[in-house]
């Protein structure tokens, strides 16, 4: 069989990082999947490309020649894509974006409307997801992330910040006897948490207040957390723009601020992203203001 382009791009990452583990981190895939990809590539080429040992990876002579060819194909691939995309006045194609639910309604979808009005030959694919999405495997051009980034090899740009707080329904607050003077007592309240917050959840509030809780309810999407908080189940960490975005959610009361979380734009382009991506990042910045 002939090798496919994705396997060749994986081979480049393995060679550049000199490690299956590092390549798996960069590509967001398991180490075993990377190893299987290289084995499949060697079977397709009917030759050994890498010499493996417990401590290092080295290219064979055939591997070195193949690596140069892979680089040339990668560069041609990127050039071919950019030649299509980079009609800055009237680009065409599909822009794939992923963003957390907290930003979609108030930031991302208004930016999409402006973007598509500006570029009538473009289309947009939005993946609303609070958990991290693998950019390469899911064919994502641009990811918007909130909060600390761990182990990222994508190109990262900070584009704004998002205010957050602990919110609860007035009925639930009354049932607890009101907001306590000592916020450490919030540890005893019923908590609603997102999966990404971990278990237990650690909260660091102003004035040195810090505690850990085991949530009574855990969800993997912000809309469900919002609905549970509105139902009076307990207290939840919510972005300010979400907790105050419509009349129904205005019934929630901020029990304590949590500070501002950074908002980042991520992409996997080797250099600066093409104009179609840069323009959308600019629109998001404008919406955040």
ChimeraX attribute file (.defattr): number of C-alpha atoms within 10 A of each C-alpha:
attribute: neighborCount
match mode: 1-to-1
recipient: residues
	/A:1	9
	/A:2	8
	/A:3	13
	/A:4	10
	/A:5	13
	/A:6	13
	/A:7	18
	/A:8	21
	/A:9	15
	/A:10	22
	/A:11	25
	/A:12	19
	/A:13	19
	/A:14	23
	/A:15	18
	/A:16	12
	/A:17	14
	/A:18	16
	/A:19	19
	/A:20	23
	/A:21	16
	/A:22	16
	/A:23	24
	/A:24	20
	/A:25	15
	/A:26	20
	/A:27	21
	/A:28	19
	/A:29	15
	/A:30	14
	/A:31	17
	/A:32	12
	/A:33	12
	/A:34	23
	/A:35	18
	/A:36	13
	/A:37	17
	/A:38	21
	/A:39	16
	/A:40	15
	/A:41	22
	/A:42	16
	/A:43	15
	/A:44	13
	/A:45	15
	/A:46	10
	/A:47	12
	/A:48	16
	/A:49	23
	/A:50	20
	/A:51	11
	/A:52	11
	/A:53	8
	/A:54	5
	/A:55	7
	/A:56	10
	/A:57	16
	/A:58	15
	/A:59	17
	/A:60	14
	/A:61	12
	/A:62	13
	/A:63	19
	/A:64	15
	/A:65	12
	/A:66	18
	/A:67	20
	/A:68	12
	/A:69	13
	/A:70	19
	/A:71	15
	/A:72	11
	/A:73	15
	/A:74	17
	/A:75	12
	/A:76	12
	/A:77	13
	/A:78	12
	/A:79	12
	/A:80	11
	/A:81	11
	/A:82	15
	/A:83	11
	/A:84	11
	/A:85	20
	/A:86	14
	/A:87	13
	/A:88	12
	/A:89	10
	/A:90	13
	/A:91	17
	/A:92	17
	/A:93	13
	/A:94	14
	/A:95	19
	/A:96	18
	/A:97	22
	/A:98	27
	/A:99	23
	/A:100	20
	/A:101	18
	/A:102	23
	/A:103	23
	/A:104	20
	/A:105	14
	/A:106	15
	/A:107	19
	/A:108	25
	/A:109	15
	/A:110	14
	/A:111	22
	/A:112	21
	/A:113	11
	/A:114	12
	/A:115	18
	/A:116	13
	/A:117	11
	/A:118	13
	/A:119	16
	/A:120	11
	/A:121	12
	/A:122	17
	/A:123	14
	/A:124	14
	/A:125	13
	/A:126	17
	/A:127	17
	/A:128	18
	/A:129	18
	/A:130	21
	/A:131	16
	/A:132	15
	/A:133	18
	/A:134	15
	/A:135	20
	/A:136	15
	/A:137	11
	/A:138	11
	/A:139	12
	/A:140	20
	/A:141	21
	/A:142	23
	/A:143	24
	/A:144	26
	/A:145	25
	/A:146	20
	/A:147	12
	/A:148	9
	/A:149	12
	/A:150	6
	/A:151	8
	/A:152	12
	/A:153	15
	/A:154	16
	/A:155	15
	/A:156	16
	/A:157	13
	/A:158	14
	/A:159	17
	/A:160	18
	/A:161	17
	/A:162	17
	/A:163	15
	/A:164	20
	/A:165	20
	/A:166	22
	/A:167	25
	/A:168	30
	/A:169	23
	/A:170	18
	/A:171	16
	/A:172	20
	/A:173	20
	/A:174	10
	/A:175	9
	/A:176	15
	/A:177	8
	/A:178	12
	/A:179	16
	/A:180	12
	/A:181	8
	/A:182	8
	/A:183	16
	/A:184	15
	/A:185	12
	/A:186	22
	/A:187	15
	/A:188	10
	/A:189	16
	/A:190	19
	/A:191	22
	/A:192	26
	/A:193	27
	/A:194	22
	/A:195	16
	/A:196	14
	/A:197	14
	/A:198	12
	/A:199	14
	/A:200	12
	/A:201	17
	/A:202	14
	/A:203	18
	/A:204	13
	/A:205	17
	/A:206	12
	/A:207	7
	/A:208	8
	/A:209	12
	/A:210	14
	/A:211	16
	/A:212	14
	/A:213	18
	/A:214	17
	/A:215	20
	/A:216	13
	/A:217	16
	/A:218	18
	/A:219	14
	/A:220	15
	/A:221	19
	/A:222	21
	/A:223	13
	/A:224	14
	/A:225	23
	/A:226	22
	/A:227	13
	/A:228	19
	/A:229	24
	/A:230	24
	/A:231	14
	/A:232	17
	/A:233	20
	/A:234	24
	/A:235	29
	/A:236	25
	/A:237	25
	/A:238	26
	/A:239	24
	/A:240	19
	/A:241	16
	/A:242	21
	/A:243	26
	/A:244	16
	/A:245	13
	/A:246	10
	/A:247	9
	/A:248	11
	/A:249	16
	/A:250	14
	/A:251	16
	/A:252	24
	/A:253	17
	/A:254	23
	/A:255	20
	/A:256	17
	/A:257	18
	/A:258	19
	/A:259	14
	/A:260	16
	/A:261	16
	/A:262	15
	/A:263	20
	/A:264	20
	/A:265	21
	/A:266	22
	/A:267	22
	/A:268	19
	/A:269	13
	/A:270	10
	/A:271	8
	/A:272	11
	/A:273	17
	/A:274	17
	/A:275	16
	/A:276	24
	/A:277	18
	/A:278	13
	/A:279	14
	/A:280	19
	/A:281	22
	/A:282	13
	/A:283	18
	/A:284	21
	/A:285	17
	/A:286	13
	/A:287	16
	/A:288	17
	/A:289	8
